[in-house]
Amino acid sequence: MLRLKSINGFTLIELLIAVAIVAILASVAFPAYTDFVTRSNRTEAQRELLRIANMQEQFYVDSRSYTTDLTKLGLDKSPFITENNYYSIAASADDKSFVLTATALEPQKSNDSSCQTLSVSETGQKLPANNCWEK
């Protein structure tokens, strides 16, 4: 009677195939993950730009002019640095119009080369008008 010897464990070839599959999955998943994180961080600037634009409009109702000094809107400093330090927001204004501009700081600046600045005006116009603003 012939007895077959049972083999426990993996061969080197099986192990290398498993490592190769994991490496291929990681090479696809990591860029998608970093792109997602970059776009998520960009929403911080979008949220703050719209919030500060609302504050500018309230300031206009009260004083009949816009301001470049964001501390007059109740913010802690001008230019305003967002919560996670990804963007610096500054204002340019005259009596009848304003533009708020968020400029990326490091590490967002390095990670998001296509959308270094985001802006919004008193009319609600969002610049740049490409894929930088989430829809």
Secondary structure in CASP SS format (residue, H / E / C, confidence):
PFRMAT SS
TARGET T0000
AUTHOR 0000-0000-0000
METHOD secondary structure of the structure
MODEL  1
M C 1.00
L C 1.00
R C 1.00
L C 1.00
K C 1.00
S C 1.00
I C 1.00
N C 1.00
G C 1.00
F C 1.00
T C 1.00
L H 1.00
I H 1.00
E H 1.00
L H 1.00
L H 1.00
I H 1.00
A H 1.00
V H 1.00
A H 1.00
I H 1.00
V H 1.00
A H 1.00
I H 1.00
L H 1.00
A H 1.00
S H 1.00
V H 1.00
A H 1.00
F H 1.00
P H 1.00
A H 1.00
Y H 1.00
T H 1.00
D H 1.00
F H 1.00
V H 1.00
T H 1.00
R H 1.00
S H 1.00
N H 1.00
R H 1.00
T H 1.00
E H 1.00
A H 1.00
Q H 1.00
R H 1.00
E H 1.00
L H 1.00
L H 1.00
R H 1.00
I H 1.00
A H 1.00
N H 1.00
M H 1.00
Q H 1.00
E H 1.00
Q H 1.00
F H 1.00
Y H 1.00
V H 1.00
D H 1.00
S H 1.00
R C 1.00
S C 1.00
Y C 1.00
T C 1.00
T C 1.00
D C 1.00
L H 1.00
T H 1.00
K H 1.00
L H 1.00
G C 1.00
L C 1.00
D C 1.00
K C 1.00
S C 1.00
P C 1.00
F E 1.00
I E 1.00
T C 1.00
E C 1.00
N C 1.00
N C 1.00
Y C 1.00
Y E 1.00
S E 1.00
I E 1.00
A E 1.00
A E 1.00
S E 1.00
A E 1.00
D C 1.00
D C 1.00
K C 1.00
S C 1.00
F E 1.00
V E 1.00
L E 1.00
T E 1.00
A E 1.00
T E 1.00
A E 1.00
L C 1.00
E C 1.00
P C 1.00
Q H 1.00
K H 1.00
S H 1.00
N H 1.00
D C 1.00
S C 1.00
S C 1.00
C C 1.00
Q C 1.00
T E 1.00
L E 1.00
S E 1.00
V E 1.00
S E 1.00
E C 1.00
T C 1.00
G C 1.00
Q C 1.00
K E 1.00
L E 1.00
P C 1.00
A C 1.00
N C 1.00
N C 1.00
C C 1.00
W C 1.00
E C 1.00
K C 1.00
END
